[in-house]
Amino acid sequence: MQNDIETLFNNKPNELTTRERILDVAIDLMSTKGFDAVSIREIARTVGIRESSIYNHFKSKDEILDTMIDYFILELTRGSSPAMDVDEQLETLGAQKFMEAGAKAYLQYISTPRISKIWRILSIELYHSQKIRDFFNNTMIKVPFQAWEGLFGKMIEKKLIKPHDPKLLAREFFSFCIYFYFVQFFLRYDGSTYSFDKELMKEMDDHIRFFIEAIKA
């Protein structure tokens, strides 16, 4: 399954496999209507294949959703560089520029049309699926929170910021990221615009600047 996910969407748009076209259409439809409102029949009709043909590629609609989530997680992993030397970059860039560069690169990476649509699907399904709520709690809240806690700990060790509780700093900083997500995928979502709003990007820069100014050593 992992290798199967890694090969998804490696082709040009006009060369997608049937499995990729099914997933692409499902993402388009579900990002607008929600998971429950989209049927296998509608997906097949939009792709231009028979309904029974869907089952040659996916066992069920739930498996289509599971594949979206696996693809989403893989793309998030690709968006971060495990080879990045955090200590070296902190020393070279300083706390503010390090955070600005990281936030910009990450947000631009996950704002591709396909990933943004999956964001939207997961947002809609939060109300219906315990599995997706667990995914959000762990992958989108717990893991990033722990990462920021570790980063602030490093900044304190290097005397780049004042010696505050790293967990408190992570909570205060990450709260804005939750606001950012809510505005982008709920309040400003119109079904056609998937890139991050320039005004929101400026708000993120202002947030980082203000936050670092308040805690810098």
N, C-alpha and C positions, 0 to 999 in steps of 0.2 A: 504493500500500500504506500509506504514512504516513497519508493522510487517512482510509483505511479503519480503521486502528488507533485514530485519534483519536476516531472516532465510536462505538467499542465501548462498550456499557453506558451510553449516554447516556439510555436509556429507563428507565421504572419497571420493577420486577421482573416485573409482570404484562403488560408491553408489549414485552418483549424480542423482537427479530427472531429468525428461525430460526437464523441464523448465531450470534447471541449466545447462544441457548439451547444450541446444540451446544457452544460453547466453555465455557459455564458448567458443563454436565454433565461435559464432559471434565475440567475442573479439579477438580470434586468427586470423580470416580472415580479420577483419577490421583493425587490428593493422598493417597488412602487405599491404593491398590493399587500405584502406580508406573506408569510409562509402558508398559512391556512387557506388563503383565498386563491392560491394558484394550484391548479390540478396538473397531474401528469398529462392528461389529454391536452390541456392548453399549451404546455411546454412542447409536446410533440408536434402539435399543429403549427406553432410558431417556428420551430426548427425546420418543419417540412418533412417529417417522417411519421411512420405509423406509431400509434401509442405503444403497441407491443414491442417496438424496436428499442424503446427507452430501457426496457428490462434486460437488454443485452449488455447495457453499460452500467446501470444502477439497479440495485435490488428493489429500491423504494424511494419515495420522496425524502424520507429521513436520511437515507444514505447520501442523497444529493446535498442536503444541508450539512451533514457530517464532513463531506468532501470540501465544501466551502470553508468550514471552520479550520480543517487541516491545512488548506491552502493559505488561509489568512494567517495562521500561526507561523507557517513556513516563511511567508513574506515578511512578517514582523521580525523573525530571526535574521533574515537576510539584511534587514534594515539596520541592524546593529553589527558592529565589527568586533568579533572576539579577539582579533589580533591587535586591536587598538591598545596602546600603552597609555592607560589613564593617568598614571603618575607623571609620565613624561609630558603629556599634553597639558596637564594642569600647571606644571612648572613653566612650560613654554607660553601658553596662552593666558594663564591666570584664570580665576574662577568665572568671571563674567563672560569673557570671550569663549571659554570652553563650553559654558552652558548655552550661550547663544548659538554657537556653531552646531552643537549637538541637537538642540531643539529644532533648528531650521532644517538640518539634514533629515532628521527623523520624520518631521511633519510633511516635508515634501515627498518623502519616500512613500508614506502611507496615504497620500492624497491622490494616487492614481485613480482613474475612474472605476476600475473593477474593484479595488480594495475599498474605496469609499462606498460603493454600493453594498458590499458585504458588511461594512460598518453599519449601514442603515438597516439591513436585514436583521443583524444581531440586536440592534437597538429596539426594533419592533418586537422581536421574539423574546426580549427580556421579560415581558409580561406573561408569556405563555409557557416558557420552557425553564424548568429547574436546571437542566443541563447547561443552558446558555447563561443563566444567572451564576452558576458555579464557575463557568469559564470566565465571565467578567470579573468575579470576585478574585479568582486566582491569577489569571493571566494579565488582566488589564488593571487590577488594583494592587493586589498583594505583591506581585513580582516587581512592578515598577517602583512601588513604595519602598521595598527593601533595597532596590538598586540606588534610589536617591538617598536613602539613609546611609548606605555605604559610601557614596560620593561625598556627602557632607562630612562624614567622619574623616575621609582623606583630606578634605579641605582644612579641617580643624587641625589635623596632624601637621600639615604643611604651613600652618599659621596664616592661611589665606583669609580665613573668616574668624569671627569671635568664637570662643568655646561654649557653644550652646549644645543642648541635647540634640544629636543628629536625628533622632526619631521625630522630635517636635518640628525641626526644620523641614524634614521630608514631608510631614503632614501639611504644614503651612504652604510649602511651595507647590505640592502636588494638588492641593485643593483648586488652584487656578486651572490646572490641566483638566480637571473634571468639569469645571465651568466651560472651558474651551470646547470640550467634547459636546456638552449639552447644547451650547449655542450653535455649533457647526452642524450637528446631525439632527437637531430637533427644531430650533427656532428659525434657522436660516436655510433649511433644506427645502428645495423647491422641485426636486425630482429631476433636475437637468444640470444643476451646477454642482460639480464634485470637487473642484479645487478649493483649497483653503482661502478664505476671504483675506484680502490684503490688510483690511482693517484689523482682523483678528490676529494676523501675523504681527502687526505693529503692537497690538495689545500684549502679545507674548513677549516681544522684545522689551516693552515698557515694564512688564512684570518682572522679568529677570533683572533688569537694570535697577529697579526700585528695591527688589529683594536683596541683591548683593550689596547695594549701597547701605542698606540697613544693618547688615551683619558683617561687612568686611572688617578685617583686622585693622 
